[in-house]
């Protein structure tokens, strides 16, 4: 087991720790160990993928007026195809203008 020394602990924190320890019937040292284990242990726990997926589903639903989008990928592909067609049209117009200028010389 490791040992930890905490220096410059605020007096209010020290007093609060003493009160918590008394309320739980523990020494201050045990109270500090327990509190650190609860706080750090919870943060170090691996994320639950099912809980994360559920949270993501709820965020997506909330962002789409309370319903799940069912055609997001299809809409993205359609938008991208339309954008590509516009880019192709602009490129063709630029080539035509260039050819007209070249022929007029």
Secondary structure, 3 states (H helix, E strand, C coil): CCCCCCCCCCHHHHHHHHHHHHHHCCCHHHHHHHHHHHHHHHHHCCCCHHHHHHHHHHHHHHHCCCCCCCCHHHHHHHHHHHHHHHHHHHHHHHHHHHHHHHHCC
